[in-house]
Amino acid sequence: MEATLVLEPAGRSCWDEPLGISVRGLAPGQPVTLRAALRDEKGALFRAHARYRADAHGQLDLARAPALGGSFAGLEPMGLLWAMQPERPFWRLVKRDVQTPFVLELDVLDGHEPDGGRLLAKAGHERHFLAPGVRRVPVREGRVRATLFLPPGEGPFPGIVDVYGVGGGLPEYRASLVAGHGFATLALAFYGFEDLPKELNVIELDYFEEAVCFMLRHPQVKGPNVGLLGLSLGADICLSMAAFLKNVSATVSMNGSAFSGARHIHYKGTVIPPLGHDLRRTKVAFSGILDIVDIRNDITGGCENPSMIPIEKAQGPILFIAGQDDHCWRSELYAQVASERLQARGKEKPQIICYPGTGHYIEPPYFPMCPASLHQIVSQPVIWGGEVRAHSKAQIDAWKQILSFFGKHLDCTQNRASCRL
């Protein structure tokens, strides 16, 4: 009997969906190795493998069978995706064009040698970033440079503005996936894209206010408020928007600091000075890669420091998500200081979710953890922290928490696509 690789759903799925992987037609107890590979748009190859043993009926289901070793071990049905590692050093997997899928190649090999066994079966699978019916709308209105993703259906839909961090450009892959869960989501560029400033020397909140106004004027966006979603510097921008702008009802900060870090933040007559940093505090990790976790200047005065964003002015709730092993900065500490500031000013204690073994880049589910990559400030690779398995579990849970938070605090009486997680 020929071995067959069975994928559920067959053919294609959304990136944030679990993928069922099983093999039929093996010999009882047969040792096999499963390999997974994909290439990003720049040709970089990501791979993972794991060793398994078929059951007494010659079947193998990754939802029930533990991996015996390889890129990971134990019962990990999605391990072949989240445990992928790049062949290029310091390379992070990102999706540059959400209109095309990542093509996942899966092989089943006889025996427990990842490169030496006879090929028994293979299959390809498309992992998409646009759920069926999601519409991608480029936005060039006034100064705003963005892409709006609209869920299937008539709408209007609750709106979210999605802001990434240092690096510039217009990353769309998180916003496109969020839209698949019923939210009109705006992926917003703010530097290093088209005619926007090439460098980010100051954070002008007027620009971000324009983006919020665009959303609230859009006939497919249900007002009167929007939500904000940000990672790293993007999280701090979202916290600043929540503090100074009207019509923000819910904010998610992923590994933000709630401080003005390296740049002034301007809004009308208000200026928040940067906390600043000292590169002499850079350390060299055991791996030989730079560790910048302590380069920021100390928070003199704690939650009363003048560089802190006045988050107590936010109209709606804030969800802080922090990786306890974040090596960009100490996200868990900053979340605690933010909580102290809110409570010191008579506000409720915010929801803080801290994930052990989790580094800086908290991405949508099943993205491989990026342990180290090039950092713009030091122009060298730095470690981002995280342990692969714990970080990957955190990404899955954080995604559920984010969707649930926005579902609760944005006006979601509209029928929404059910969360597929």
Residue pairs with C-beta under 8 A, 6 or more apart in sequence:
1 25
1 58
2 25
2 121
3 23
3 24
3 25
3 26
3 108
3 120
3 121
4 23
4 24
4 25
4 121
5 21
5 22
5 23
5 106
5 108
5 121
5 122
5 123
6 20
6 21
6 22
6 23
6 24
7 19
7 20
7 21
7 106
7 123
7 125
8 19
8 20
8 22
9 17
9 19
9 20
11 125
11 126
12 101
12 125
12 126
12 127
12 128
13 19
13 125
13 126
13 127
13 128
14 127
14 128
14 129
14 131
14 177
14 180
14 420
15 95
15 102
15 127
15 128
15 129
15 173
15 177
15 364
15 365
15 366
15 367
16 177
16 180
16 364
16 365
16 366
16 399
16 420
16 421
17 420
17 421
18 77
18 78
18 420
18 421
19 78
19 81
19 104
19 125
19 127
20 61
20 62
20 63
20 77
21 34
21 61
21 62
21 77
21 80
21 106
22 59
22 60
22 61
22 62
22 63
23 32
23 34
23 54
23 59
23 60
23 108
23 120
23 121
24 58
24 59
24 60
25 58
25 121
26 32
26 54
26 58
26 59
26 60
26 120
27 54
27 58
28 54
28 55
28 56
28 57
28 58
29 53
29 54
29 55
29 56
30 53
30 54
30 58
30 110
31 51
31 52
31 53
31 54
31 110
31 111
31 112
32 51
32 52
32 53
32 54
32 60
32 108
32 109
32 110
32 111
32 112
32 117
32 120
33 49
33 50
33 51
33 52
33 70
33 108
33 109
33 111
33 112
33 113
33 114
33 117
34 49
34 50
34 52
34 62
34 80
34 106
34 107
34 108
34 109
35 47
35 48
35 49
35 80
35 106
35 107
35 109
35 114
36 47
36 48
36 49
36 80
36 81
36 84
36 104
36 105
36 106
36 107
37 45
37 46
37 47
37 48
37 84
37 104
37 105
38 45
38 46
38 84
38 102
38 103
38 104
38 105
38 127
39 45
39 46
39 103
40 46
40 93
40 94
40 95
40 96
40 102
41 95
41 96
41 97
41 100
42 96
44 86
44 87
44 88
44 91
44 93
45 86
45 87
46 84
46 85
46 86
46 87
46 93
46 368
47 84
47 85
47 87
48 70
48 71
48 72
48 79
48 80
48 81
48 83
48 84
48 85
49 70
49 71
49 80
49 114
50 67
50 68
50 69
50 70
50 71
50 72
50 73
50 76
50 79
50 80
50 83
51 67
51 68
51 69
51 70
51 112
51 114
52 60
52 62
52 65
52 67
52 68
53 60
53 65
53 68
54 60
55 65
62 76
62 77
62 79
62 80
63 77
64 75
65 75
66 73
66 74
66 75
66 76
67 73
67 74
67 75
67 76
67 79
68 112
69 112
70 114
71 79
71 80
71 83
71 84
71 85
72 79
72 83
72 388
72 389
76 82
76 83
76 389
78 365
78 366
78 392
80 106
81 104
81 366
81 368
82 366
82 367
82 368
82 369
82 388
82 392
82 395
83 368
83 388
83 389
83 392
84 93
84 368
85 368
86 92
86 93
86 368
89 381
90 372
90 373
90 374
90 381
91 373
92 361
92 370
92 373
93 367
93 368
93 370
94 171
94 173
95 102
95 129
95 172
95 173
98 129
98 130
98 136
98 172
98 173
98 176
99 130
99 136
101 126
101 127
101 128
101 129
102 126
102 127
103 124
103 125
103 126
103 127
104 124
104 125
104 126
104 127
105 122
105 123
105 124
106 122
106 123
106 124
106 125
107 119
107 121
107 122
108 119
108 120
108 121
108 122
109 116
109 117
109 118
109 119
109 120
110 117
110 118
110 119
110 120
111 117
111 118
129 172
129 173
129 176
129 177
130 136
130 149
130 176
130 180
131 151
131 152
131 177
131 179
131 180
131 417
132 152
133 151
133 152
133 153
134 149
134 150
134 151
134 152
134 176
134 179
134 180
135 149
135 150
135 152
136 147
136 148
136 149
136 172
136 176
137 147
137 148
137 149
137 150
138 147
138 148
139 145
139 146
139 147
139 148
139 186
139 214
141 214
142 210
142 214
143 196
143 207
143 210
144 188
144 207
144 210
144 211
144 214
145 170
145 188
145 189
145 193
145 194
145 195
145 196
146 170
146 186
146 187
146 188
146 189
146 211
146 214
147 170
147 172
147 175
147 186
147 187
148 184
148 185
148 186
148 187
148 218
149 172
149 175
149 176
149 178
149 179
149 184
149 185
149 186
149 187
150 157
150 179
150 184
150 220
151 157
151 179
151 180
151 181
151 182
151 183
151 184
151 416
151 417
152 417
153 414
153 415
155 184
155 219
155 220
155 221
155 222
155 414
156 184
156 219
156 220
156 221
156 222
156 414
157 182
157 183
157 184
157 220
157 221
157 222
157 414
157 416
158 182
158 183
158 184
158 221
158 222
158 226
158 227
158 406
158 410
158 411
158 412
158 414
159 183
159 184
159 185
159 186
159 215
159 216
159 218
159 221
159 222
159 223
159 226
159 227
159 410
160 175
160 178
160 183
160 184
160 185
160 186
160 226
160 227
160 228
160 229
160 406
160 410
161 185
161 186
161 188
161 208
161 211
161 212
161 215
161 226
161 227
161 228
161 229
161 238
161 241
162 174
162 175
162 178
162 185
162 186
162 187
162 188
162 229
162 230
162 234
163 188
163 190
163 208
163 228
163 229
163 230
163 231
163 234
163 235
163 237
163 238
164 171
164 174
164 230
164 231
164 232
164 234
165 230
165 231
165 232
165 233
165 234
165 235
166 200
166 232
166 233
166 375
166 376
167 192
167 376
168 189
168 190
168 191
168 192
168 193
168 196
168 198
168 200
169 189
169 192
169 193
170 187
170 188
170 189
170 193
171 187
172 187
173 364
174 187
174 229
174 363
174 364
175 185
175 186
175 187
176 185
176 187
177 364
178 185
178 229
178 402
178 403
179 185
180 417
180 420
181 403
181 416
181 417
181 419
181 420
182 412
182 414
182 415
182 416
182 417
183 227
183 406
183 410
183 416
184 215
184 218
184 220
184 221
184 222
185 229
186 211
186 214
186 215
188 208
188 211
189 196
190 196
190 200
190 207
190 208
190 237
191 197
191 198
191 199
191 200
192 198
192 199
192 200
200 263
201 263
202 263
202 264
202 265
202 266
203 237
203 240
203 260
203 263
203 264
203 265
203 266
204 266
204 267
205 240
205 241
205 244
205 245
205 265
205 266
205 267
206 266
206 267
206 268
208 237
208 240
208 241
208 245
209 241
209 245
212 226
212 241
212 245
212 247
212 248
215 221
215 226
216 223
216 224
216 226
216 247
222 410
222 411
222 414
223 247
224 247
225 247
225 248
225 249
225 250
225 315
225 316
225 410
225 411
226 247
226 248
226 249
226 410
227 248
227 249
227 250
227 251
227 252
227 406
227 409
227 410
228 238
228 241
228 242
228 248
228 250
228 251
228 252
229 238
229 251
229 252
229 254
229 402
229 406
230 236
230 237
230 238
230 239
230 251
230 252
230 253
230 254
230 256
231 254
231 255
231 256
231 361
231 362
232 254
232 255
232 256
232 328
232 360
232 361
233 261
234 256
235 252
235 253
235 254
235 255
235 256
235 257
236 253
236 256
236 257
236 258
236 259
236 260
236 261
236 309
238 251
238 252
238 253
238 256
239 251
239 253
239 256
239 258
239 309
239 311
239 314
239 318
240 260
240 265
240 267
240 272
240 309
241 248
241 251
242 248
242 251
242 311
242 313
242 314
242 315
242 316
242 318
243 309
243 310
243 311
243 312
243 313
243 314
244 267
244 270
244 313
246 315
247 315
248 314
248 315
248 316
249 315
249 316
249 409
249 410
250 316
250 317
250 318
250 319
250 405
250 406
250 409
250 410
251 314
251 316
251 317
251 318
251 319
252 318
252 319
252 321
252 402
252 405
252 406
253 318
253 319
253 320
253 321
253 335
254 321
254 362
254 398
255 321
255 322
255 323
255 326
255 328
255 331
255 360
255 362
256 320
256 331
256 334
257 296
257 329
257 331
257 334
258 308
258 309
258 311
258 334
258 335
258 337
258 338
258 341
259 275
259 299
259 305
259 307
259 308
259 309
259 334
260 272
260 273
260 274
260 275
260 307
260 308
260 309
261 274
261 275
261 277
261 296
261 329
262 274
262 275
262 276
262 277
262 377
263 274
264 271
264 272
264 273
264 274
265 271
265 272
265 309
272 306
272 307
272 308
272 309
273 306
273 307
274 307
275 296
275 297
275 299
275 305
275 307
276 296
276 297
277 295
277 296
277 297
277 377
278 295
278 297
279 295
279 377
279 378
281 292
281 294
281 295
282 290
282 291
282 292
282 295
282 378
283 290
283 291
283 293
283 294
284 290
284 291
285 291
285 383
287 372
287 383
289 372
289 381
289 382
289 383
290 375
290 378
290 380
290 381
290 382
290 383
291 327
291 382
291 383
292 327
292 328
292 375
292 377
292 378
292 382
293 326
293 327
293 328
293 329
293 330
293 385
294 330
295 377
296 329
299 305
299 308
299 337
302 337
302 340
303 337
303 338
303 340
303 341
303 344
304 341
308 337
308 341
311 318
311 338
311 341
311 342
312 341
312 342
312 345
312 346
312 347
316 409
317 348
317 350
317 351
317 405
317 409
318 338
318 342
318 350
318 351
319 350
319 351
319 353
319 401
319 402
319 405
320 335
320 338
320 339
320 350
320 351
320 352
320 353
321 353
321 355
321 362
321 398
321 401
321 402
322 331
322 332
322 334
322 335
322 352
322 353
322 354
322 355
323 331
323 332
323 354
323 355
323 358
323 359
323 360
323 362
323 385
323 386
323 391
323 394
324 331
324 332
324 354
324 355
324 356
324 357
324 358
325 356
325 357
325 358
325 359
325 385
325 386
325 387
325 391
326 332
326 358
326 359
326 360
326 384
326 385
326 386
327 359
327 360
327 382
327 383
327 384
327 385
328 360
328 382
328 384
328 385
331 360
332 354
335 352
335 354
336 352
338 350
339 349
339 350
339 352
342 348
342 349
342 350
343 349
351 405
353 397
353 398
353 401
355 362
355 390
355 391
355 393
355 394
355 397
355 398
356 390
357 386
357 387
357 389
357 390
357 391
357 394
358 385
358 386
358 387
358 390
358 391
358 394
359 369
359 370
359 371
359 384
359 385
359 386
359 391
360 384
360 385
360 386
361 369
361 370
361 384
361 386
362 391
362 394
362 395
362 398
363 395
364 395
364 399
365 395
365 396
365 399
365 421
366 392
366 395
366 396
367 395
368 388
368 392
369 386
369 388
369 391
369 392
370 384
371 383
371 384
371 385
371 386
371 388
372 381
372 382
372 383
372 384
373 381
373 382
373 384
374 380
374 381
374 382
375 381
375 382
396 421
399 421
400 419
400 421
403 419
403 421
404 419
406 412
407 416
